[in-house]
């Protein structure tokens, strides 16, 4: 199923995009698309049955804002340098264990919302990424197979990053990852049953219409199931938590000087197989 949240910021309502591409209202069945929904198989079954019956009310999508498809996110966990191509383009050896960082949930915005370039920024960068949404509590998992079994769905993410803040200002990566609006997610959450293999997805990103990233999740150093397993030994993953699994090659940081970092007025579009497309205009904060 393709689950969405639509409407003004802070007042989003749950919705579903059916197999015919018709937007349907879910607010009569559920209150939100969140961890509680993903963890409740009975409610998910009712939603699926209602979608297949065609009984859900149609929503007029004209002019309707699409919000982030997951509400009440507990934490956003990022995985750094998780594509062989990305590690190579910046001259780094592939890590022997996943590199972790955290993004605050209040950085999450909708897929087409404006993204703000921080004041003083000269190195704001793009990162097209596969997002994993946890569907059941994961702690101390034993295998990558178990890791995949704890995934509730997948989302498209632009892990916007400020490289000077991230690597040149001391401390951890978090300084360059947590500026406001730096985590556009959506347009929809695709439930895990419709993604039998998350390691075969094309990942693409354009800046002002020019293709910058053209990768595939098969290039991940640590595949999705292993990432979930690994994380579960360092933190408990709860339903609705989001894992951002790394970006393929083609980011601004990996390109020759002068590196084409983002400026006010730039437009970024992102797409992953089955997960839809985003479009953000960048403006000054």
N, C-alpha and C positions, 0 to 999 in steps of 0.2 A: 504494500500500500504506500501511496504517497501522501504523507500527512503534513499539513501546513498550519501556520498561525497567521491570520490576516487581520488588518485593521490598524488604527492609530497606535503609536508607541504607548505601551502601558495598558492598552485596552484590546489587545489581540484576542481573536476568537478562534477556536479550532476548526479546521476545514480539511477536506480531502479532495485530491485531484483523481477522478475516476479514470478508468481505462480508455474512455472516449475523450479525455481531456477536459471534462466538465468539472467546474469547481463546485463542491458540495459542502453544505453547512453541517458541522458535527456538534454544534453547541446544544442540540437536543439530547445527545447521547453522553457527552463527556464535557468536563469543564475546561480542560486544557490538554495540549500535547506535551507531556512531561514524563519524568521518571516513573511516577505512579501509574500512568497509562502503560508504559512499556513493560513494567513488571507484572501487570495483571493480564494473564492470558485470556481469562473469561471476557473481560471488557474488550480486549483486542479482537476476540472472535465475534463479539456483537457488532463492533464497528465494521469488520470485514463482511459479515453477513448483510448488514444494512447497505454497504456499498455495492455488493453484488446484486441485491434485490432492486436497486435503483430507487429506493424509497426516500433517500436523503434529499432535503430541499436544495435547490440550485441556488448558488450565490452569483450575483452579478460582479464579475471581477474587474469591470471597467473602472479605472481610477482607484482601485482598492490596493492599499499598501500591503506588501508581503513582509511579515516580520520574520525573525529567526524562528525556525520550526521547532525549537525545543524551549519550553518555558521552565523557569525555576531551576536553572543549571546550578549544581552544587560547586563544581570545579571544572576548569578547562586545563588539561594537561597537554603540553607540547612535547614533541619528539624532535630533536635537532639532528641535522646531518644524517637523515635516514634514507637517502638515495645515493647510490654509487656515483651517478652523474653529477649531483650537486657537490658531493665531497671532492670530486676530481676538479670541478671548475674553480673551486676556491683554494685548491692546493692542500687539502687535508686528507690524511689517511682515514679510511673508513673506521668508525669507532668499533671497539670490541664489545661494548655494551651500549644500550640506548642512552642518549643524552636527554635529560629531562629538564623542562622548565614549566612554570605555571603562568597562565593568563587569567586575570580576574574576570569573573562572569560579567561584570559591568562594562567590559570592553565589547561585548557581543552586540551586534546590530543586525538588521535585516540585510538580505542579499543585494538590494538596490539602494540602500541608504547611503547618504553622503559620508565619506571618510575624511577625517580632519588630519591634515599634516601638522604635527606639533610645532609650536613656536620655537624658532631657532633650529629646526631640523634642516639638514642638507642631505640626509641619506635615508629617506623613507623608501622602503623597498616592498615589492610584492612577493607573495608565496602562495601559489595554488596548492591546496592540500585536501586529501581525503580525511574527513572527520568521522570518527567512530563514536556512536552513542551507546553507552552501557545500558543493558536491559535487565540485568539481575546482578545482585551484589557479588563482587569478586574479591576474594582474599586468599592469598597463598595458593594460587592455582598450580597444578602440577604439569600442565602441558599446553602447547599452543592450540590443540583441539579444544580443550576446556576454555581457553581464551576466546576462541571464536563463538563458542556456545553461550558466552555471556554478553555478546553483542546484540543490542536491540534494533539497531539501524545505522544507516550511513548518511552523511550530509556533506555538502560542498562547503569548503572554508577557504577564505583568503586570510592567511596568517600574516597580516601587515606587520612590518618590522622596521624600526629605526636603527640602522646599523652603527652609527656613531654612539648612540645611547647604549646599544647592546654590547659593543666590544671595546669602546675607547674611553668610557667614563668610569671604569672601575666597577667592582662588585659583580653581580650576576647578569645574565641575559635579560632578566625581568625588566630592567629599565627600558629596553628597546622593544618590549613586547606588550606593555600594558598601557599605552597611551589610549585616550578615549577613541572609541569607534574602530579599534584595531582588529576586531574579529568579526567580519561579516560572515554569516552562516545562512545557508539555504540555497534555493527557495523551499525545498521540501526535505523531509526525512523519509528515506526509502527503507522500509522495514527489512530486517536481515534475511527474511525468507526469500526475498527477491534478488539477493546478491549471493549466489552460491559460491562465488570465488572472488573475494575482494582484491586479488592480486593480478587481475587482467583488465584493469580500468584505465582508459586514456585520460590524461590530465593535461589540460591546455589553458593558457592564459595569454591575453592580448593587451597591449597598451596602445591606446589611440589607434586601434585597428591593426597593429602590427603584432604578429605572433611572436611571443617571447619564450613561452614554455610549451613544450610538446613532448610529454613524457608518458610513462605508463607505470602503474603500481607494481609491475613485475620487477622493476629496478630497485624496490625497497630493500635495504640491508636487513632490516628486521620486519618481517611481515606482520600483518594485523594481529593474528592469533598470538604470536610470540610477544608483541608489544603489550597486549592485555595481560598475558601471563606474567611477564616481567614486572609490570607496574604493580600487580597485585601483591608483590612481595615487599613493596615499599610504602604502599598506601592502600586503604580500602577503596575500591571503586563502587560507587552506588548508582542505581538506575537514574539515568538522566545526566550523569557526568559525560563530558565530551573529551575525547582524545584526538588531538590534531597530529597526524602521523608523519609529517615531514613533506618536503617539497622536492620535485625533480630539478634538474639543471635548468638554467635560463634566468636566474634572478639577476637583478642589476648589480649586486655585489660581485658576481662572478664574471662580469663583462669587462672588456678593456677600458682604460681611461680615454676620455672622461666617462665615467660610469653614468648610465642614464637613470639616475634616481628620480622619483616622482616629484612633480611640482603641481601647484594649484592649477586646476583646469584639465589635468590629465584624466583620462577615462580608462578604467581597467575592467576587462571582462574575463570571467573564469568559467570553465566548464569541465565536468567529469562525466564519464559514461553513466547514464541513468540517473544522475543527480541534478540535472538541470543546468541553468546558466545564471550567473550573477553579472551585474553591471554597477560599478561605483564611479561617481565623479569625486575627485579629490579637491578639497578646498582648504584654505588656511584656517587654523584654529583661532 
